């Protein structure tokens, strides 16, 4: 398993580099061919490479991704390594170890009839080119098992917040900041009013739908030179919501933002991306996982609800029962301390094999 893990981690797959993602897809496809005995269908949509294995009539979907957030060249400073039971490398926890565990779990089953495996190449950037494929595949299955990394302590993920992304653009009017600033409309100052308004939106949504919604300003820019009143300002907004009602309420309130200065103009782009993964979508699958883990001596299992989203949000959103976090045990997704606990890899693969077997 460690050899296979090193092979995948050492093939960089930065989401924005489609050629790198294609190379990674070939490495994943070859590993799957060796362990599952079949090559996948290779599907390229919008330049992004996805892989699909299907054995018989699909009943159980195993879902993962092979792209990572790490720019090309990261391996030079953070190469794959294993030391004192800890494996490190870009994308190892999120989520190449999960792919390795999945392949080894399926390789141990007596039959793969009814199994469908989908590994997409753009999860880290919202799965824009693979969402339809994920949802269509999930609609045909009775259960979706997501190989994203586990929550702290190895807990399975039985709830995820939904995600919305917005871009707010303010159009003002430029003027010389020393000679005639009064003739300008300062887009940066206008944007500041809306930054403060986002907290009011959070409070309003909480009052309407309950706690758990977060609205976070992330990337912001304004102006062109130090002696010019900014004519344009831009803000990216990350929204996490616990319920569809909260997601709809945020959308209504963000789109209702109006200019503070009568001469300014606002434009709102974006909207809901992933629906919430409600705990009810995972309840029966988690109970089954607890049962098979106890029988196999792999328990006890814990569960957790998390703020991050995954493609499991999409499968649950189309009504397919979904259990997430079945992948690696470790820590540091998207961070320099990203790592995997190697001793946990075989039992996690065993758990997945028992669970797939029970579902089939």
N, C-alpha and C positions, 0 to 999 in steps of 0.2 A: 504493500500500500504506500509506503514511503517513497519507493522508487517511482511509482505512478504519480504521486503528489509532486515530487521534484520535477517530473516531466511537464506537468501542466503549469506549475508556478514559473518555471523557467521559460515558458513561451508567453511573453507579455501580451496583454490584450486590453489596452486602454480603449475605452468605449468610443472615443472620438476618432481613433485611427482605424478605419474600416479594413485596411489591408492587414493590420495586426490582428484584428478580430477574426478575419478569414483564416490566418495562419493558426490561431488558437483553435478555431473550429475544426480544422483538420487534425490537430493533435487530439482533441477530445473525441472526434469521430473514430480515429484509429484506436484509441484506448477502449472505446465502446465496442468496436469491432472485435478486438481481441478478447474482451471479457464477456460480451453478450453473444458473440458469434454472428453478428450481422452489422452491416454498415447502415447508417441512418440516411434518410432523405436530407439533402442539404438544400435549404430554402434561403434565398437571398432576396430581401425586401428593403428597398431604399438604400442599397449598398451594404446592409448589415446581414451577417451570416448566422442562421439559426439551424438547429439540428433536431430531427424528429425520428424516433424509432417507434414502430407500432407492431405489436405481436398479436395476431388474431383480432378479435373485436375488442376495442379498448374498453376497459372497465375501471382501471386504476391508473391515474396520471401521476407520474413522478416529474417534478418541475424544478429546474435550476437555471442558472445563467453562467456564462463563461467570460463575460467582460468584467473589467475592474475599473476602479477610479484612478489607478496609478499611471501617471504619464510614462511614455516610452523612455527607457534609460534608467528607470528606478532600480532595476536589477544590479546596476553597477555599484550602487551604494547599499542596497539591501538584497543581497543574493539569497537564494534558497539555502537554508541551513537547518540542521537538527542538532540540538545540544541539550543534554540533561532532560530529555523527554519533551522538549519544546521545539516545534518546527516554526520557522519564520520565513517570510517572503511576501512580496506584494500580491494581494488577492488570496492569500492562503486561507484566511478565515472566512472571507467574503468573496467567493464561496467555493474555491477549487477543492478544498478538502471534502466538502459536501458531495461534489461530483465523484470523487474517488470512492468515497464510502458507498455511494449509490451503485456504482458499477460493480463493486465487490459484493454488495448485498444481493444484487440481482443475479450475479454469476453463480451464487450458491443455491438458487431456487431450482427445483426439479423441472419446472416449466415456466415460461414467460408468457404463456397464452393469456391475453387480457391486459397485458402491461403496455402502457404508452409512456415514452420518455421524451420530454421536450426540454431542450437546452437552448435558451435564446442568447442573443449577443448584444442586447441594449437595455438590460434591466436597470443598470446604474444611471441611465439618463431618461428613465420613464417608460421604457418598453413601447415607444411610439410605433415602431415598425413591427412589433411582435404581439401587440395587445389583441388584435383580432384573431390571430392564430391561437393564442393562449385561451381566449374566451371560447372560441369555436371547439377547441379540443376538450376543454373542461365540460362543456355542455353535453358531450357524448359519454362522459365518465361518471361513475358513482362516487368517486372520492379523488381528491388531489392531495398529494403528499409533497411538501415543499422542502427542498434540501438547503434552505438558507441556514446560516449558523444559529446555534442554540442561544437562548437567553442566558444570563449569568447563572453559573452552577449547572449548566446543561439542561435547563428547563425548556420544555417545548413551548412554542408560541401559539396561544389560543385566542389572541386578540391583537389587532393592529389598528392604529388610527388611519383614517383616510387622509389623503394629501391633496391640497390645491396649490397651484403656483400662479402668481400674478406678476405682471409688469406694469408699473405705474409711470407714465411719462407726463411731465409737465412742460408745457410750451409757454414761455414768457416773451420778453422782448429785450434785446440787447441794447446797451447804451454805454457810453464811457463812464467808468465808475468814479472818475474824478471831476470831469467837466460837467456832466449832466446826468447824474444817476437817477434823478427824479423822472427822467423820460423813459427809463427802463421798467420792465416788470421782472423782478428777480425770481427766476424759477426755483432757485435753491431755497429761498425763504418760503415760497409757496409750498414746496415739497415738505418743509419742516412742519407746516400745519398738518399735513396729511400723515406724517410720521406719528404725531401725537394723537391723531384721530384713530389710528389703528388700535390703541389701547381701549378707546371708547367702544370700538366695534367688538373687541374681545369681551368686554364687560356686558355689552348688550346681548351677545350670543349666549354667554353663560347664563344670563337672566332668563332668556327664552328657552334654552334647551338643556341647561345643566352644565356642570364643570367639565374640564378636560380639553377645551379648545385653546390652541396657541397660535398666535399670529406674529411671525418674526420677520422684521426687516433684515435683509441680508446684504445684498450688493447695492451700493448707491454711488451715483456720480452726478456732477453738475459743473457747468462752466467750461470755458475754453482758455481764457487767459486771466492773469491776476488783476488786470485793470479794466475788465469788462463785466457789466452786469450779466449774470448767466441767463441765456435765452432758453435753455433746455436743461432739464434734470430728470434722472431716471432712478427708479427704485425697484428692486426685486423683493417679493414677499413670499415667504414660506408659511403655509397654513397646515396645521394638523388638527383633525377633528375626530371625536369619538363616535359620532352618529351621522347618518345621512341628513337628518334634520339640521344639525349644526353646520354641515357642509353647505346646505342650501341657504341657510341664514347668512353665513359669511359671504357667499357669492352675491346675495341681494344687497348687502350693506356696502361691500367694496365697490360694486358697480354704481351705487347711489352717491359716491363721493362727488362733491361739487366744488368748483374753484372758490378759494377764499378771496382772492383778488378778482375783481370783476373783469379784468382784461386777460387773465390767464386761461389757458385751456388744459383740460386733462384728458388722457387716454388710458383706458384700462384694458390690458391684454391678458390672455390666459384664463384659467378657471380650474374646476375640479379635475384632478388627474386620476387618483385611485380612490375607490370607495372604501369605507372602513371594513375591516374583517371583524365581524361580530362574533363574540364568544359562542353564540348558539351554532354557528357554522362549524365549530370545532368540537362541540360537546361530546357527541357520540364517538367520533374518531379518537379523542383523547381517552375516553373511557375504555375503548378497545385497546389502545396502546398500553394503558395501565395493566389491563388484563393479560396481554401477551407478554409484557415485560415481567410481570410477577411469575408467570408460568415458566419463563426462560431464565429466571434468576437475574434479570437485568434491572430490576426496580430498586427503590421506588422512583416514580417519575414525578417531576414537578411541572407546573404550568405557569405562564406569565403573559401578561398583556404589555405590549411595547408601543412606543411612539413611532418607530420607523415603519415604513411600508415595504411591501414586496409584491411580486406577481401573485402571491396568494390572495391579495386583496381582489384581484381580478377574478380568480376562480371562484372565490366565495361570492363575489358580486353577481355572478350569473347563476347562482344557486347550487354550485357543486360543493358538498361538504369538504372542508379544507383543514389540514393540520400542518402547521409550519414549524420551523426551527428544528427539523430532524437532522440537520447537518452537523458541522464540527462543533466541538467544545473548545473554547478558548476565549479570546478577547481582542479588542483593538480594531474593529472594523473601521476602515478609512483612516487609520491612525498609524503613527510610526511604530507603536508597540504591538501591531497586529501579529497574532500567533495562534497556534493550535496545540492542544495537549495531545500528544501522539498516542498515549495509552488509552485514550477514550475512543480512538477511531475504530478498532475492531468491535467493541460492544455496541457502538452506535450503528455500525453496519449490520450487526446481528439483530438489533432491535428493528431496523427497517425491513430486513428480510422476513422476520416473524410477522410484522404488521402487514406487509404486502401479501404474504402467504395467507394470513387470516382473511384479508379482504377478497382474495381470489377464490 
